[in-house]
Amino acid sequence: MLDSPDILPVRVPLATEPLGVFGTLRAGRRNVLELIPEIATHAPIISGVTGKRWHMVMDPEALKRILRDKVEEYPKSDVTKLILEPGIGKSMFVAEGQEWLWQRRTAAPVFSHRNVAALAPVMTAAATRAVARIGGTVGRAVDVFDEMVTATFEVISDVTFSGGGGFDRDAIHKSIESYISQTAKVSFLDVIGAPTWLPRPSRMLSQSGVREMKRVADGAIERRKAEGGPEIPDLLDLMMEGADPKSGRRMTTAELRDNLLTFIVAGHETTALTLAWSLYLCAFDQTVQERARAEARGVLGDRAAVAADVAALPYIRQVVDEALRMYPPAAFLSRTARAADELCGREVRRGDTVILPIYALHRHHKLWPDPDRFDPDRFAGGYKGERFAYLPFGDGPRICIGANFALQEAVIILATLLARFRFDPVRGRDPKPVMILTLRPEGGVWLQATPV
């Protein structure tokens, strides 16, 4: 561990006084998590008015009500839809009601355990390439976040559009980065609850990148329909073959594109973040890293991990789970109440914004002992706490459809890297947790990698 046991991993400075409308706007554009009051790590619910009424919910029973029991009465907020729809349209991540349901039923078999395991060789190959790249940085600092973005983008683009004929990886990646950096920032109109039909100028800047992203994806889908797919089906093949078991409805090119772009945008970014934060935490606590490396080397020796190894790497999985607790990629969710309700004895009116601050939930003092401390043993034998106190992938019927895919990928890549390298922190270059669309390490995660 670093010099003193009292030193904790980097943490977001939560609000200690009311922000007001303009303070909320500044914090939201700088780091969405700075909108969370420090008291949220102790209280079950906090309410207020900033342009419109809002409630911040950290109570597991209330979260169960929002995410499972009354999920249709708490759809994604208007701001969430304004941010996401330009890039991923009416995909299952944004759609509501029956429009969501048929898409979910169609896509669920795609992410079965069998199909996810069949895609593992792509993850193993990406892990092997990451080892080679990081091996070339020995003697100097390496931004492991950048390396993990490269690795996970290779995975998601290969399992989505394998073969890559006509699929411009660089164009898609550039468009995604532009989309996240420009579209996802909170605007003044969002803060005051202005109608959704009023244009947000900052989001209009990214439209050319979004159009290019959709154009490239549409072209790849049409070529696949005309020319056929690879010998081993990828996600595009599986989605094209899929049909709603109730209605028989199949996805159009636009629906396929929006859902595949959802998988690409969400799938590579969130797993890259999980891996980068896991490596940061392992560098922060060398005792944990040595234990994880011993497990990885005991199972793998000098080879890269494969799907069959995942069950034999429980401590590596614990490190991943704890990284997801401390730095959840989807760290701040919001819903709009569709009907009057009551949460924790608090009145919720139709139209109120209901915020799920997953970052605060995962560091809540009544739910987690010493919550700011890095301790993978919290997850020894699997998570045993309250069901709705740990929500890295959400929960209820809208739980992340790709959770098993992401966890398999994270364990394969992390185990492969830890078996080959020792990672040490670079003094003075601690990452800064900043959330725009996801919880990113601003400035990167700079570590020193030494072969072992």
Secondary structure as UniProt FT lines:
FT   TURN            5..6
FT   HELIX           20..30
FT   HELIX           32..35
FT   HELIX           38..41
FT   STRAND          45..49
FT   STRAND          53..57
FT   HELIX           60..64
FT   HELIX           65..69
FT   HELIX           71..73
FT   HELIX           78..88
FT   TURN            89..90
FT   TURN            92..94
FT   HELIX           97..107
FT   HELIX           108..111
FT   HELIX           113..118
FT   HELIX           120..135
FT   TURN            136..139
FT   STRAND          141..143
FT   HELIX           144..160
FT   TURN            162..163
FT   TURN            165..166
FT   HELIX           169..183
FT   HELIX           188..191
FT   TURN            192..193
FT   TURN            196..197
FT   HELIX           201..204
FT   TURN            205..206
FT   HELIX           207..227
FT   HELIX           235..241
FT   TURN            245..247
FT   HELIX           253..284
FT   HELIX           286..300
FT   TURN            301..302
FT   HELIX           307..312
FT   HELIX           314..326
FT   STRAND          333..336
FT   STRAND          341..343
FT   TURN            344..345
FT   STRAND          346..348
FT   TURN            350..351
FT   STRAND          353..356
FT   HELIX           358..361
FT   TURN            362..363
FT   TURN            365..367
FT   TURN            371..372
FT   HELIX           376..379
FT   TURN            380..381
FT   HELIX           387..389
FT   TURN            392..393
FT   HELIX           396..398
FT   TURN            401..402
FT   HELIX           403..420
FT   STRAND          421..425
FT   TURN            427..428
FT   STRAND          432..435
FT   STRAND          439..442
FT   STRAND          446..451
//
